[in-house]
């Protein structure tokens, strides 16, 4: 599902204009981004948790054999809730 599809579904479900749904969608993700920048985990019950991890500087070898130094960086990870995963796995094993 793409952003515009989700915005359209929000507008329809909440019975609001497409523009209002777009503002809501952008504000929602902006708040998640700001919380992650502050180092906070963002937890949605029955969905999952977004959290940050720090990765130190490291050396990688390019295909030509040259070594390059990669800087330290912060990455975002997602851990899905078991309540999100169970229905997905039940459908697959229900042959």
N, CA, C and O atoms as a CHARMM CRD file, in Angstrom:
* protein
*
  380
    1    1 UNK  N      0.84800  -1.17200   0.00000 PROA 1      0.00000
    2    1 UNK  CA     0.00000   0.00000   0.00000 PROA 1      0.00000
    3    1 UNK  C      0.89500   1.23800   0.00000 PROA 1      0.00000
    4    1 UNK  O      1.87300   1.30300   0.74600 PROA 1      0.00000
    5    2 UNK  N      0.56700   2.18900  -0.81500 PROA 2      0.00000
    6    2 UNK  CA     1.33400   3.42300  -0.91500 PROA 2      0.00000
    7    2 UNK  C      0.67300   4.51600  -0.07700 PROA 2      0.00000
    8    2 UNK  O     -0.47500   4.38700   0.34800 PROA 2      0.00000
    9    3 UNK  N      1.42800   5.60000   0.15100 PROA 3      0.00000
   10    3 UNK  CA     0.93000   6.69400   0.98300 PROA 3      0.00000
   11    3 UNK  C     -0.42200   7.20500   0.51000 PROA 3      0.00000
   12    3 UNK  O     -1.33900   7.36200   1.31600 PROA 3      0.00000
   13    4 UNK  N     -0.55800   7.46600  -0.78300 PROA 4      0.00000
   14    4 UNK  CA    -1.80700   8.03400  -1.29700 PROA 4      0.00000
   15    4 UNK  C     -2.97800   7.06800  -1.12000 PROA 4      0.00000
   16    4 UNK  O     -4.10500   7.50300  -0.88600 PROA 4      0.00000
   17    5 UNK  N     -2.72700   5.78100  -1.22800 PROA 5      0.00000
   18    5 UNK  CA    -3.79700   4.79600  -0.99900 PROA 5      0.00000
   19    5 UNK  C     -4.24900   4.83900   0.45700 PROA 5      0.00000
   20    5 UNK  O     -5.44500   4.80100   0.74500 PROA 5      0.00000
   21    6 UNK  N     -3.28400   4.92000   1.37100 PROA 6      0.00000
   22    6 UNK  CA    -3.61900   4.98300   2.78900 PROA 6      0.00000
   23    6 UNK  C     -4.36400   6.27400   3.11400 PROA 6      0.00000
   24    6 UNK  O     -5.32100   6.25500   3.88800 PROA 6      0.00000
   25    7 UNK  N     -3.94000   7.38900   2.53700 PROA 7      0.00000
   26    7 UNK  CA    -4.62400   8.66800   2.75700 PROA 7      0.00000
   27    7 UNK  C     -6.06500   8.57800   2.25300 PROA 7      0.00000
   28    7 UNK  O     -6.98700   9.05400   2.91500 PROA 7      0.00000
   29    8 UNK  N     -6.25600   7.97600   1.09600 PROA 8      0.00000
   30    8 UNK  CA    -7.60100   7.81400   0.54800 PROA 8      0.00000
   31    8 UNK  C     -8.48100   6.96700   1.47700 PROA 8      0.00000
   32    8 UNK  O     -9.64200   7.29900   1.71800 PROA 8      0.00000
   33    9 UNK  N     -7.91400   5.87000   1.99500 PROA 9      0.00000
   34    9 UNK  CA    -8.66900   5.00600   2.91000 PROA 9      0.00000
   35    9 UNK  C     -9.00400   5.72900   4.21400 PROA 9      0.00000
   36    9 UNK  O    -10.10600   5.58000   4.74200 PROA 9      0.00000
   37   10 UNK  N     -8.05200   6.51500   4.73300 PROA 10     0.00000
   38   10 UNK  CA    -8.31100   7.29700   5.94400 PROA 10     0.00000
   39   10 UNK  C     -9.45000   8.27800   5.72000 PROA 10     0.00000
   40   10 UNK  O    -10.35500   8.38600   6.54700 PROA 10     0.00000
   41   11 UNK  N     -9.40700   8.98600   4.60800 PROA 11     0.00000
   42   11 UNK  CA   -10.45200   9.96600   4.30200 PROA 11     0.00000
   43   11 UNK  C    -11.81300   9.29800   4.22600 PROA 11     0.00000
   44   11 UNK  O    -12.79700   9.81200   4.75900 PROA 11     0.00000
   45   12 UNK  N    -11.86600   8.16200   3.56900 PROA 12     0.00000
   46   12 UNK  CA   -13.14000   7.45800   3.42500 PROA 12     0.00000
   47   12 UNK  C    -13.64400   6.92200   4.76500 PROA 12     0.00000
   48   12 UNK  O    -14.81900   7.07300   5.09900 PROA 12     0.00000
   49   13 UNK  N    -12.74500   6.29300   5.52900 PROA 13     0.00000
   50   13 UNK  CA   -13.16300   5.69100   6.79900 PROA 13     0.00000
   51   13 UNK  C    -13.56000   6.73900   7.82900 PROA 13     0.00000
   52   13 UNK  O    -14.52800   6.55000   8.56600 PROA 13     0.00000
   53   14 UNK  N    -12.81400   7.84700   7.88500 PROA 14     0.00000
   54   14 UNK  CA   -13.08800   8.89100   8.87500 PROA 14     0.00000
   55   14 UNK  C    -14.10500   9.91300   8.38300 PROA 14     0.00000
   56   14 UNK  O    -14.51500  10.79800   9.13300 PROA 14     0.00000
   57   15 UNK  N    -14.51000   9.78800   7.12000 PROA 15     0.00000
   58   15 UNK  CA   -15.47100  10.70700   6.50900 PROA 15     0.00000
   59   15 UNK  C    -14.98400  12.15000   6.59900 PROA 15     0.00000
   60   15 UNK  O    -15.70700  13.04800   7.03100 PROA 15     0.00000
   61   16 UNK  N    -13.72100  12.34400   6.17300 PROA 16     0.00000
   62   16 UNK  CA   -13.11800  13.66400   6.12600 PROA 16     0.00000
   63   16 UNK  C    -12.59800  13.89100   4.70700 PROA 16     0.00000
   64   16 UNK  O    -12.54500  12.96400   3.90000 PROA 16     0.00000
   65   17 UNK  N    -12.21800  15.12700   4.41500 PROA 17     0.00000
   66   17 UNK  CA   -11.72200  15.41600   3.07400 PROA 17     0.00000
   67   17 UNK  C    -10.35300  14.75900   2.86200 PROA 17     0.00000
   68   17 UNK  O     -9.65600  14.39900   3.81000 PROA 17     0.00000
   69   18 UNK  N    -10.00400  14.62100   1.59700 PROA 18     0.00000
   70   18 UNK  CA    -8.70900  14.04700   1.24900 PROA 18     0.00000
   71   18 UNK  C     -7.59000  14.92000   1.81200 PROA 18     0.00000
   72   18 UNK  O     -6.58500  14.40200   2.30000 PROA 18     0.00000
   73   19 UNK  N     -7.75600  16.23400   1.74700 PROA 19     0.00000
   74   19 UNK  CA    -6.74600  17.16700   2.25600 PROA 19     0.00000
   75   19 UNK  C     -6.58300  17.01700   3.77000 PROA 19     0.00000
   76   19 UNK  O     -5.45800  17.03000   4.27000 PROA 19     0.00000
   77   20 UNK  N     -7.68400  16.87500   4.50300 PROA 20     0.00000
   78   20 UNK  CA    -7.61000  16.69000   5.95600 PROA 20     0.00000
   79   20 UNK  C     -6.89700  15.37700   6.28900 PROA 20     0.00000
   80   20 UNK  O     -6.08400  15.32500   7.21100 PROA 20     0.00000
   81   21 UNK  N     -7.20300  14.32800   5.54200 PROA 21     0.00000
   82   21 UNK  CA    -6.55700  13.02800   5.76800 PROA 21     0.00000
   83   21 UNK  C     -5.06700  13.12200   5.48500 PROA 21     0.00000
   84   21 UNK  O     -4.26000  12.51500   6.18900 PROA 21     0.00000
   85   22 UNK  N     -4.69900  13.88000   4.45700 PROA 22     0.00000
   86   22 UNK  CA    -3.28600  14.04900   4.12200 PROA 22     0.00000
   87   22 UNK  C     -2.55200  14.79600   5.23800 PROA 22     0.00000
   88   22 UNK  O     -1.43000  14.43100   5.59000 PROA 22     0.00000
   89   23 UNK  N     -3.17200  15.82900   5.79100 PROA 23     0.00000
   90   23 UNK  CA    -2.58100  16.58300   6.89800 PROA 23     0.00000
   91   23 UNK  C     -2.41800  15.67800   8.12000 PROA 23     0.00000
   92   23 UNK  O     -1.37700  15.69900   8.77600 PROA 23     0.00000
   93   24 UNK  N     -3.43400  14.89300   8.42000 PROA 24     0.00000
   94   24 UNK  CA    -3.38400  13.95400   9.53900 PROA 24     0.00000
   95   24 UNK  C     -2.26400  12.94100   9.34400 PROA 24     0.00000
   96   24 UNK  O     -1.49300  12.67500  10.26700 PROA 24     0.00000
   97   25 UNK  N     -2.17600  12.38200   8.15400 PROA 25     0.00000
   98   25 UNK  CA    -1.15900  11.38000   7.82600 PROA 25     0.00000
   99   25 UNK  C      0.24700  11.96400   7.99500 PROA 25     0.00000
  100   25 UNK  O      1.10200  11.34600   8.62900 PROA 25     0.00000
  101   26 UNK  N      0.48600  13.14200   7.43500 PROA 26     0.00000
  102   26 UNK  CA     1.80400  13.76500   7.51900 PROA 26     0.00000
  103   26 UNK  C      2.16000  14.12400   8.96200 PROA 26     0.00000
  104   26 UNK  O      3.30200  13.93300   9.38000 PROA 26     0.00000
  105   27 UNK  N      1.20500  14.63700   9.71800 PROA 27     0.00000
  106   27 UNK  CA     1.45900  14.99000  11.11800 PROA 27     0.00000
  107   27 UNK  C      1.78400  13.74800  11.93700 PROA 27     0.00000
  108   27 UNK  O      2.68000  13.77500  12.78200 PROA 27     0.00000
  109   28 UNK  N      1.06700  12.67000  11.69300 PROA 28     0.00000
  110   28 UNK  CA     1.28400  11.41200  12.40000 PROA 28     0.00000
  111   28 UNK  C      2.72200  10.92700  12.20700 PROA 28     0.00000
  112   28 UNK  O      3.40100  10.59300  13.17800 PROA 28     0.00000
  113   29 UNK  N      3.18000  10.88800  10.96000 PROA 29     0.00000
  114   29 UNK  CA     4.52400  10.39600  10.69100 PROA 29     0.00000
  115   29 UNK  C      5.59700  11.38300  11.11800 PROA 29     0.00000
  116   29 UNK  O      6.70900  10.97800  11.45800 PROA 29     0.00000
  117   30 UNK  N      5.28400  12.65500  11.10600 PROA 30     0.00000
  118   30 UNK  CA     6.23800  13.65500  11.59800 PROA 30     0.00000
  119   30 UNK  C      6.46800  13.46200  13.10000 PROA 30     0.00000
  120   30 UNK  O      7.60000  13.56300  13.57200 PROA 30     0.00000
  121   31 UNK  N      5.40900  13.18600  13.84200 PROA 31     0.00000
  122   31 UNK  CA     5.53900  12.94500  15.28600 PROA 31     0.00000
  123   31 UNK  C      6.34900  11.68400  15.56400 PROA 31     0.00000
  124   31 UNK  O      7.15600  11.66500  16.49300 PROA 31     0.00000
  125   32 UNK  N      6.14800  10.63800  14.77900 PROA 32     0.00000
  126   32 UNK  CA     6.93900   9.41600  14.93700 PROA 32     0.00000
  127   32 UNK  C      8.41100   9.72700  14.68100 PROA 32     0.00000
  128   32 UNK  O      9.28300   9.30700  15.44200 PROA 32     0.00000
  129   33 UNK  N      8.68100  10.46200  13.60800 PROA 33     0.00000
  130   33 UNK  CA    10.06300  10.81600  13.26000 PROA 33     0.00000
  131   33 UNK  C     10.71400  11.63400  14.37200 PROA 33     0.00000
  132   33 UNK  O     11.86900  11.38700  14.72000 PROA 33     0.00000
  133   34 UNK  N     10.00100  12.59100  14.92700 PROA 34     0.00000
  134   34 UNK  CA    10.55900  13.42600  15.99200 PROA 34     0.00000
  135   34 UNK  C     10.85300  12.60200  17.24800 PROA 34     0.00000
  136   34 UNK  O     11.87700  12.81100  17.89800 PROA 34     0.00000
  137   35 UNK  N      9.96500  11.67200  17.59200 PROA 35     0.00000
  138   35 UNK  CA    10.19100  10.81500  18.76100 PROA 35     0.00000
  139   35 UNK  C     11.43500   9.94600  18.55100 PROA 35     0.00000
  140   35 UNK  O     12.23700   9.77800  19.47000 PROA 35     0.00000
  141   36 UNK  N     11.59600   9.40200  17.35800 PROA 36     0.00000
  142   36 UNK  CA    12.77100   8.58100  17.06500 PROA 36     0.00000
  143   36 UNK  C     14.04300   9.41600  17.10900 PROA 36     0.00000
  144   36 UNK  O     15.08000   8.93100  17.56200 PROA 36     0.00000
  145   37 UNK  N     13.98300  10.67200  16.64400 PROA 37     0.00000
  146   37 UNK  CA    15.14900  11.55900  16.71300 PROA 37     0.00000
  147   37 UNK  C     15.56600  11.81000  18.15800 PROA 37     0.00000
  148   37 UNK  O     16.75000  11.97500  18.45100 PROA 37     0.00000
  149   38 UNK  N     14.57800  11.83800  19.06300 PROA 38     0.00000
  150   38 UNK  CA    14.87000  12.03100  20.48500 PROA 38     0.00000
  151   38 UNK  C     15.35000  10.73600  21.14300 PROA 38     0.00000
  152   38 UNK  O     15.70200  10.74100  22.32200 PROA 38     0.00000
  153   39 UNK  N     15.36800   9.64700  20.41100 PROA 39     0.00000
  154   39 UNK  CA    15.81900   8.36600  20.94800 PROA 39     0.00000
  155   39 UNK  C     14.72500   7.57500  21.63900 PROA 39     0.00000
  156   39 UNK  O     15.01200   6.58200  22.30700 PROA 39     0.00000
  157   40 UNK  N     13.48400   7.99300  21.49100 PROA 40     0.00000
  158   40 UNK  CA    12.35400   7.29700  22.11400 PROA 40     0.00000
  159   40 UNK  C     11.86400   6.17000  21.20700 PROA 40     0.00000
  160   40 UNK  O     11.89500   6.28700  19.98200 PROA 40     0.00000
  161   41 UNK  N     11.41800   5.09700  21.81100 PROA 41     0.00000
  162   41 UNK  CA    10.76900   4.03300  21.05700 PROA 41     0.00000
  163   41 UNK  C      9.31700   4.44500  20.84200 PROA 41     0.00000
  164   41 UNK  O      8.71800   5.10500  21.69100 PROA 41     0.00000
  165   42 UNK  N      8.75700   4.05100  19.70100 PROA 42     0.00000
  166   42 UNK  CA     7.36400   4.35000  19.38600 PROA 42     0.00000
  167   42 UNK  C      6.63200   3.02100  19.32100 PROA 42     0.00000
  168   42 UNK  O      6.86900   2.21200  18.42400 PROA 42     0.00000
  169   43 UNK  N      5.74000   2.80300  20.28000 PROA 43     0.00000
  170   43 UNK  CA     5.08100   1.50800  20.42600 PROA 43     0.00000
  171   43 UNK  C      3.58300   1.63200  20.12900 PROA 43     0.00000
  172   43 UNK  O      2.89100   2.46700  20.71100 PROA 43     0.00000
  173   44 UNK  N      3.10200   0.80000  19.22700 PROA 44     0.00000
  174   44 UNK  CA     1.68200   0.72300  18.91600 PROA 44     0.00000
  175   44 UNK  C      1.19500  -0.65300  19.35600 PROA 44     0.00000
  176   44 UNK  O      1.59400  -1.67400  18.79600 PROA 44     0.00000
  177   45 UNK  N      0.33700  -0.66600  20.35600 PROA 45     0.00000
  178   45 UNK  CA    -0.16000  -1.92200  20.89900 PROA 45     0.00000
  179   45 UNK  C     -0.82500  -2.73600  19.78900 PROA 45     0.00000
  180   45 UNK  O     -1.58100  -2.19000  18.98500 PROA 45     0.00000
  181   46 UNK  N     -0.55100  -4.00300  19.74400 PROA 46     0.00000
  182   46 UNK  CA    -1.06600  -4.96700  18.76300 PROA 46     0.00000
  183   46 UNK  C     -0.54100  -4.72300  17.35000 PROA 46     0.00000
  184   46 UNK  O     -1.03000  -5.34300  16.40600 PROA 46     0.00000
  185   47 UNK  N      0.43700  -3.84000  17.18200 PROA 47     0.00000
  186   47 UNK  CA     1.03400  -3.60400  15.86800 PROA 47     0.00000
  187   47 UNK  C      2.53700  -3.83700  15.91900 PROA 47     0.00000
  188   47 UNK  O      3.05800  -4.71500  15.23000 PROA 47     0.00000
  189   48 UNK  N      3.23800  -3.04500  16.73900 PROA 48     0.00000
  190   48 UNK  CA     4.67500  -3.23200  16.85800 PROA 48     0.00000
  191   48 UNK  C      5.36100  -1.99900  17.40600 PROA 48     0.00000
  192   48 UNK  O      4.71200  -1.02400  17.78300 PROA 48     0.00000
  193   49 UNK  N      6.69700  -2.05600  17.44500 PROA 49     0.00000
  194   49 UNK  CA     7.50700  -0.98800  18.02100 PROA 49     0.00000
  195   49 UNK  C      8.59000  -0.56800  17.04500 PROA 49     0.00000
  196   49 UNK  O      9.30600  -1.40500  16.49500 PROA 49     0.00000
  197   50 UNK  N      8.70300   0.73600  16.83600 PROA 50     0.00000
  198   50 UNK  CA     9.80800   1.32500  16.09800 PROA 50     0.00000
  199   50 UNK  C     10.81400   1.79800  17.13000 PROA 50     0.00000
  200   50 UNK  O     10.43200   2.41100  18.12600 PROA 50     0.00000
  201   51 UNK  N     12.10500   1.52200  16.90700 PROA 51     0.00000
  202   51 UNK  CA    13.13200   1.95200  17.84300 PROA 51     0.00000
  203   51 UNK  C     14.42300   2.19300  17.07300 PROA 51     0.00000
  204   51 UNK  O     14.57800   1.74500  15.93700 PROA 51     0.00000
  205   52 UNK  N     15.34200   2.90600  17.70500 PROA 52     0.00000
  206   52 UNK  CA    16.61100   3.22600  17.04900 PROA 52     0.00000
  207   52 UNK  C     17.74300   2.40800  17.64800 PROA 52     0.00000
  208   52 UNK  O     17.70800   2.03800  18.82200 PROA 52     0.00000
  209   53 UNK  N     18.74100   2.13300  16.82900 PROA 53     0.00000
  210   53 UNK  CA    19.96600   1.47900  17.27400 PROA 53     0.00000
  211   53 UNK  C     21.14000   2.24400  16.67300 PROA 53     0.00000
  212   53 UNK  O     21.07300   2.72300  15.54200 PROA 53     0.00000
  213   54 UNK  N     22.20700   2.34800  17.44300 PROA 54     0.00000
  214   54 UNK  CA    23.41300   3.01800  16.95900 PROA 54     0.00000
  215   54 UNK  C     24.35700   1.98300  16.37300 PROA 54     0.00000
  216   54 UNK  O     24.56300   0.91300  16.94700 PROA 54     0.00000
  217   55 UNK  N     24.92200   2.31300  15.23500 PROA 55     0.00000
  218   55 UNK  CA    25.88300   1.42500  14.59700 PROA 55     0.00000
  219   55 UNK  C     27.19200   2.20500  14.49100 PROA 55     0.00000
  220   55 UNK  O     27.23000   3.29600  13.92200 PROA 55     0.00000
  221   56 UNK  N     28.23700   1.64800  15.03200 PROA 56     0.00000
  222   56 UNK  CA    29.53100   2.31100  15.04600 PROA 56     0.00000
  223   56 UNK  C     30.16900   2.36600  13.66500 PROA 56     0.00000
  224   56 UNK  O     29.67900   1.75000  12.71900 PROA 56     0.00000
  225   57 UNK  N     31.25500   3.10300  13.55900 PROA 57     0.00000
  226   57 UNK  CA    31.96500   3.16500  12.27600 PROA 57     0.00000
  227   57 UNK  C     32.53100   1.78900  11.92800 PROA 57     0.00000
  228   57 UNK  O     32.88200   1.00600  12.81000 PROA 57     0.00000
  229   58 UNK  N     32.61100   1.51400  10.64400 PROA 58     0.00000
  230   58 UNK  CA    33.09900   0.20100  10.22600 PROA 58     0.00000
  231   58 UNK  C     33.76000   0.31300   8.86000 PROA 58     0.00000
  232   58 UNK  O     33.60800   1.31400   8.15900 PROA 58     0.00000
  233   59 UNK  N     34.48500  -0.71600   8.50000 PROA 59     0.00000
  234   59 UNK  CA    35.18600  -0.76300   7.22600 PROA 59     0.00000
  235   59 UNK  C     34.49800  -1.79000   6.33500 PROA 59     0.00000
  236   59 UNK  O     34.17400  -2.89200   6.78000 PROA 59     0.00000
  237   60 UNK  N     34.27800  -1.42800   5.08800 PROA 60     0.00000
  238   60 UNK  CA    33.68900  -2.33500   4.09900 PROA 60     0.00000
  239   60 UNK  C     34.61900  -2.44500   2.90500 PROA 60     0.00000
  240   60 UNK  O     35.37100  -1.52300   2.59000 PROA 60     0.00000
  241   61 UNK  N     34.55000  -3.58300   2.25500 PROA 61     0.00000
  242   61 UNK  CA    35.35000  -3.81100   1.04900 PROA 61     0.00000
  243   61 UNK  C     34.43300  -3.66000  -0.16700 PROA 61     0.00000
  244   61 UNK  O     33.39300  -4.31200  -0.25500 PROA 61     0.00000
  245   62 UNK  N     34.82600  -2.80300  -1.09000 PROA 62     0.00000
  246   62 UNK  CA    34.08700  -2.62000  -2.33300 PROA 62     0.00000
  247   62 UNK  C     34.37500  -3.78600  -3.27300 PROA 62     0.00000
  248   62 UNK  O     35.36700  -4.49100  -3.08300 PROA 62     0.00000
  249   63 UNK  N     33.52500  -4.00900  -4.29000 PROA 63     0.00000
  250   63 UNK  CA    33.75900  -5.12600  -5.21500 PROA 63     0.00000
  251   63 UNK  C     35.14400  -5.12100  -5.86100 PROA 63     0.00000
  252   63 UNK  O     35.66600  -6.19100  -6.17300 PROA 63     0.00000
  253   64 UNK  N     35.74700  -3.97000  -6.06900 PROA 64     0.00000
  254   64 UNK  CA    37.08500  -3.91100  -6.65500 PROA 64     0.00000
  255   64 UNK  C     38.18800  -4.22900  -5.66700 PROA 64     0.00000
  256   64 UNK  O     39.35500  -4.28700  -6.05400 PROA 64     0.00000
  257   65 UNK  N     37.85000  -4.43800  -4.39400 PROA 65     0.00000
  258   65 UNK  CA    38.83400  -4.76800  -3.37200 PROA 65     0.00000
  259   65 UNK  C     39.24900  -3.59000  -2.51000 PROA 65     0.00000
  260   65 UNK  O     39.95000  -3.77400  -1.51400 PROA 65     0.00000
  261   66 UNK  N     38.83100  -2.38800  -2.87100 PROA 66     0.00000
  262   66 UNK  CA    39.20300  -1.20000  -2.10900 PROA 66     0.00000
  263   66 UNK  C     38.43100  -1.16200  -0.78900 PROA 66     0.00000
  264   66 UNK  O     37.23600  -1.45600  -0.75100 PROA 66     0.00000
  265   67 UNK  N     39.12600  -0.79700   0.29700 PROA 67     0.00000
  266   67 UNK  CA    38.49000  -0.66600   1.59800 PROA 67     0.00000
  267   67 UNK  C     38.00300   0.76200   1.78500 PROA 67     0.00000
  268   67 UNK  O     38.71300   1.71600   1.46900 PROA 67     0.00000
  269   68 UNK  N     36.78400   0.90500   2.30200 PROA 68     0.00000
  270   68 UNK  CA    36.23200   2.23200   2.58700 PROA 68     0.00000
  271   68 UNK  C     35.75000   2.25900   4.02900 PROA 68     0.00000
  272   68 UNK  O     35.26500   1.25500   4.55100 PROA 68     0.00000
  273   69 UNK  N     35.88600   3.40300   4.66200 PROA 69     0.00000
  274   69 UNK  CA    35.44200   3.58400   6.03800 PROA 69     0.00000
  275   69 UNK  C     34.02700   4.15200   6.01700 PROA 69     0.00000
  276   69 UNK  O     33.79700   5.21100   5.43200 PROA 69     0.00000
  277   70 UNK  N     33.08800   3.47000   6.64100 PROA 70     0.00000
  278   70 UNK  CA    31.72100   3.95900   6.75400 PROA 70     0.00000
  279   70 UNK  C     31.55300   4.62500   8.11800 PROA 70     0.00000
  280   70 UNK  O     32.00800   4.08200   9.12500 PROA 70     0.00000
  281   71 UNK  N     30.90800   5.79200   8.17000 PROA 71     0.00000
  282   71 UNK  CA    30.75600   6.50200   9.43300 PROA 71     0.00000
  283   71 UNK  C     29.72000   5.83800  10.33900 PROA 71     0.00000
  284   71 UNK  O     28.92200   5.01200   9.89400 PROA 71     0.00000
  285   72 UNK  N     29.74800   6.21100  11.61100 PROA 72     0.00000
  286   72 UNK  CA    28.72900   5.75200  12.55400 PROA 72     0.00000
  287   72 UNK  C     27.38000   6.31400  12.12700 PROA 72     0.00000
  288   72 UNK  O     27.30700   7.40400  11.56000 PROA 72     0.00000
  289   73 UNK  N     26.32700   5.57900  12.39700 PROA 73     0.00000
  290   73 UNK  CA    24.98900   6.05600  12.04800 PROA 73     0.00000
  291   73 UNK  C     23.94200   5.44800  12.96400 PROA 73     0.00000
  292   73 UNK  O     24.17900   4.44000  13.63000 PROA 73     0.00000
  293   74 UNK  N     22.79300   6.07700  12.97900 PROA 74     0.00000
  294   74 UNK  CA    21.65500   5.57900  13.74400 PROA 74     0.00000
  295   74 UNK  C     20.66500   4.99200  12.75400 PROA 74     0.00000
  296   74 UNK  O     20.35800   5.60600  11.73300 PROA 74     0.00000
  297   75 UNK  N     20.16600   3.80200  13.05900 PROA 75     0.00000
  298   75 UNK  CA    19.20500   3.12700  12.19200 PROA 75     0.00000
  299   75 UNK  C     17.89200   2.93500  12.93600 PROA 75     0.00000
  300   75 UNK  O     17.86000   2.87800  14.16500 PROA 75     0.00000
  301   76 UNK  N     16.81500   2.83700  12.17600 PROA 76     0.00000
  302   76 UNK  CA    15.49300   2.56600  12.73600 PROA 76     0.00000
  303   76 UNK  C     15.17300   1.10500  12.49400 PROA 76     0.00000
  304   76 UNK  O     15.33800   0.59500  11.38600 PROA 76     0.00000
  305   77 UNK  N     14.71800   0.44600  13.53000 PROA 77     0.00000
  306   77 UNK  CA    14.31000  -0.96000  13.43200 PROA 77     0.00000
  307   77 UNK  C     12.83200  -1.05300  13.81600 PROA 77     0.00000
  308   77 UNK  O     12.28500  -0.16200  14.46600 PROA 77     0.00000
  309   78 UNK  N     12.20400  -2.14400  13.40000 PROA 78     0.00000
  310   78 UNK  CA    10.79600  -2.39200  13.73300 PROA 78     0.00000
  311   78 UNK  C     10.66000  -3.81600  14.23500 PROA 78     0.00000
  312   78 UNK  O     11.14100  -4.75900  13.60700 PROA 78     0.00000
  313   79 UNK  N     10.00100  -3.95900  15.37100 PROA 79     0.00000
  314   79 UNK  CA     9.71300  -5.28600  15.92600 PROA 79     0.00000
  315   79 UNK  C      8.19100  -5.44100  15.92000 PROA 79     0.00000
  316   79 UNK  O      7.48500  -4.71400  16.61900 PROA 79     0.00000
  317   80 UNK  N      7.69600  -6.38200  15.13500 PROA 80     0.00000
  318   80 UNK  CA     6.25800  -6.59600  15.00800 PROA 80     0.00000
  319   80 UNK  C      5.70200  -7.25700  16.26300 PROA 80     0.00000
  320   80 UNK  O      6.35600  -8.09400  16.88500 PROA 80     0.00000
  321   81 UNK  N      4.50300  -6.87200  16.61500 PROA 81     0.00000
  322   81 UNK  CA     3.80500  -7.47400  17.75000 PROA 81     0.00000
  323   81 UNK  C      3.35700  -8.88700  17.38200 PROA 81     0.00000
  324   81 UNK  O      2.99900  -9.14100  16.23100 PROA 81     0.00000
  325   82 UNK  N      3.37300  -9.80000  18.33900 PROA 82     0.00000
  326   82 UNK  CA     2.85600 -11.14200  18.05300 PROA 82     0.00000
  327   82 UNK  C      1.40800 -11.11500  17.57000 PROA 82     0.00000
  328   82 UNK  O      1.01100 -11.95700  16.76400 PROA 82     0.00000
  329   83 UNK  N      0.61400 -10.15500  18.05300 PROA 83     0.00000
  330   83 UNK  CA    -0.79000 -10.07800  17.61100 PROA 83     0.00000
  331   83 UNK  C     -0.89600  -9.65900  16.14900 PROA 83     0.00000
  332   83 UNK  O     -1.91200  -9.92500  15.50700 PROA 83     0.00000
  333   84 UNK  N      0.12900  -9.01400  15.61600 PROA 84     0.00000
  334   84 UNK  CA     0.15400  -8.69200  14.19400 PROA 84     0.00000
  335   84 UNK  C      0.60400  -9.90700  13.38300 PROA 84     0.00000
  336   84 UNK  O      0.10500 -10.14500  12.28300 PROA 84     0.00000
  337   85 UNK  N      1.54500 -10.67100  13.93000 PROA 85     0.00000
  338   85 UNK  CA     2.11600 -11.80600  13.20600 PROA 85     0.00000
  339   85 UNK  C      1.22500 -13.04400  13.20200 PROA 85     0.00000
  340   85 UNK  O      1.18200 -13.76800  12.20800 PROA 85     0.00000
  341   86 UNK  N      0.51400 -13.29600  14.30000 PROA 86     0.00000
  342   86 UNK  CA    -0.28100 -14.53000  14.39400 PROA 86     0.00000
  343   86 UNK  C     -1.27000 -14.68800  13.23800 PROA 86     0.00000
  344   86 UNK  O     -1.28100 -15.74400  12.60500 PROA 86     0.00000
  345   87 UNK  N     -2.09200 -13.69600  12.93900 PROA 87     0.00000
  346   87 UNK  CA    -3.03400 -13.88700  11.81700 PROA 87     0.00000
  347   87 UNK  C     -2.33600 -14.13700  10.48800 PROA 87     0.00000
  348   87 UNK  O     -2.84700 -14.88600   9.65600 PROA 87     0.00000
  349   88 UNK  N     -1.18100 -13.52400  10.27700 PROA 88     0.00000
  350   88 UNK  CA    -0.45300 -13.72700   9.02300 PROA 88     0.00000
  351   88 UNK  C      0.02500 -15.15800   8.91700 PROA 88     0.00000
  352   88 UNK  O     -0.05500 -15.76300   7.84800 PROA 88     0.00000
  353   89 UNK  N      0.52400 -15.70800  10.01800 PROA 89     0.00000
  354   89 UNK  CA     1.06100 -17.06500  10.01500 PROA 89     0.00000
  355   89 UNK  C     -0.02700 -18.11700  10.02500 PROA 89     0.00000
  356   89 UNK  O      0.18000 -19.21800   9.51500 PROA 89     0.00000
  357   90 UNK  N     -1.20000 -17.80100  10.60300 PROA 90     0.00000
  358   90 UNK  CA    -2.30200 -18.76300  10.59700 PROA 90     0.00000
  359   90 UNK  C     -2.79400 -19.00500   9.19200 PROA 90     0.00000
  360   90 UNK  O     -3.11100 -20.14200   8.84200 PROA 90     0.00000
  361   91 UNK  N     -2.87100 -17.95100   8.35900 PROA 91     0.00000
  362   91 UNK  CA    -3.33300 -18.10300   6.99100 PROA 91     0.00000
  363   91 UNK  C     -2.40600 -18.99000   6.17600 PROA 91     0.00000
  364   91 UNK  O     -2.86300 -19.79800   5.36700 PROA 91     0.00000
  365   92 UNK  N     -1.09400 -18.83800   6.38800 PROA 92     0.00000
  366   92 UNK  CA    -0.12100 -19.62100   5.63400 PROA 92     0.00000
  367   92 UNK  C     -0.16600 -21.10400   6.01600 PROA 92     0.00000
  368   92 UNK  O     -0.03000 -21.97500   5.15700 PROA 92     0.00000
  369   93 UNK  N     -0.36000 -21.38400   7.32100 PROA 93     0.00000
  370   93 UNK  CA    -0.34300 -22.78500   7.75500 PROA 93     0.00000
  371   93 UNK  C     -1.71000 -23.45700   7.64700 PROA 93     0.00000
  372   93 UNK  O     -1.84400 -24.63100   7.99000 PROA 93     0.00000
  373   94 UNK  N     -2.72200 -22.73900   7.17800 PROA 94     0.00000
  374   94 UNK  CA    -4.06400 -23.29900   7.09400 PROA 94     0.00000
  375   94 UNK  C     -4.34700 -24.05600   5.81700 PROA 94     0.00000
  376   94 UNK  O     -5.50300 -24.10600   5.39600 PROA 94     0.00000
  377   95 UNK  N     -3.34400 -24.65500   5.17300 PROA 95     0.00000
  378   95 UNK  CA    -3.52600 -25.36000   3.90400 PROA 95     0.00000
  379   95 UNK  C     -4.57100 -26.42300   4.04000 PROA 95     0.00000
  380   95 UNK  O     -4.86600 -27.12600   3.07400 PROA 95     0.00000
